[in-house]
Amino acid sequence: MLHVFYGDMPEAIFNTAVFFFNSYDDAWIVDDFSRQMIKDVDKSEVMGTGVIDSPVLGKIAPERLSGGVKTLMLVKFMPDMVFNASTCGNNCAKWLLKIAENEDRTVNLRNIMNFGEESFDIHVLNTNQVVHSMRELLPIAIKYV
């Protein structure tokens, strides 16, 4: 299940780009799940551990991926840590839910992310409530961001 804490969370890693640069493993980049996220979010193709083909930037190193993709990979591959997912756009929301389908993940949000029209399960840590739709989530999130 995805656990979300809205607002300031001192224990969350805020600067995910720097943390990614100093922590990622080459195996993360060529992982099938990562390839799908990179294709969907950044519209880019993984060529190998050190090269991604971006339609906008050309051939890039993993460090030049979007902040959203880098944060998603941190959430996926470092399950015991909490990351600020505010660098993720709404196009990352479905991936956060997919990552947390079979394993618990906790993220910090300092903005309101749109998790879409379909039903979902999100545990809001601020209120200890499990919500299943944006209609249920929005009034809670607004109080804390």
Secondary structure, DSSP 4 states (H G I P E B T S, - for coil): -EEEEES--TTSB--HHHHHHHH--HHHHHSHHHHHHHHHHH--EEEETTEEEETTTEEE-GGGS-HHHHHHHHHHH-TTS-EEGGGS-GGGHHHHHHHTSSS-EEEEESS-----SS---EEETTTTEEE-SHHHHHHHHHHH-
